[in-house]
Amino acid sequence: MTALPFALNHMAAPALPVDAFFSLANSLGISMVEIRNDLAGNAIADGTPPEEVKALAEKHGLTIVSINALQRFNEWNEQRADEARELISYARDCGAKALVLVPVNDGSGKEDGVRQSNLRQALGALKPMLDAAGITGLVEPLGFEACSLRSKAEAAEAIRAVSGERSFRLVHDTFHHHLAGEDQFFPDLTGLVHISGVIDANLAVSDMRDPHRVLVDAADRLDNQGQTRRLQDQGYAGPFSFEPFAPSVHELADPADALRESMDYLRLRS
């Protein structure tokens, strides 16, 4: 059995300043982190220079695996291009390896033919920008019915269509994989796995949303242990990053204990 190389997304403890968040990862024996640009009052949104984030990561001996995220990336326009340039530059300067790319998720742009065309246009535009900075684009399909990119198979097809195998990788999110009902795995094209669980037994799959996403334990309905095992069995060797969105996790006085318990649970059963 191969050990799970865990990473920690700042969404696991969004109230912590970045230095304290990095310290939390260190205390758990985690050497890889994801930072976010959507946490108000925190780096990156508070204007913290990327060089400062880089220095803090180096102080704690951490690798920043990604910035999460360029939103609505497959709705390509001048505004999106400006946002992409800014985030790619920040990723380069803070030492991040990748930028997560999140698709439109409001019910628009999902028509057959339209969504594929929009996706290829965005990937084609992003490819030279990412390549010039030495940053990988991590495409994250979302399982929600309203999403314009639900399928990893469709994302993989588009990556290949723009000859982007060196520029892009997929995010396999265990929550979104379950919601999409997609059985295909793409270990060779996967660059990051997001893990979270849903434990509400009365919740229909179609009603699952981000606030239901807790740390994985024995009540998990998403089969995180099966998903992680299958990815590793098929050759995926990258990070498994905790990304819980539930307020019950964010409000924990000491998230370290809860995270450690979830790590132990997944280690024992993967």
Secondary structure, 3 states (H helix, E strand, C coil): CCCCCEEEEHHHCCCCCHHHHHHHHHHCCCCEEEEECCCCCCCCCCCCCHHHHHHHHHHHCCEEEEEEEEECCCCCCHHHHHHHHHHHHHHHHHCCCEEEEECCCCCCCCCCCHHHHHHHHHHHHHHHHHHHHCCEEEECCCCCCCCCCCCHHHHHHHHHHCCCCCCEEEEEEHHHHHHHCCCCCCHHHEEEEEECECCCCCCCHHHCCHHHCECCCCCCCCCHHHHHHHHHHCCCCCCEEECCCCHHHHCCCCHHHHHHHHHHHHHHHC
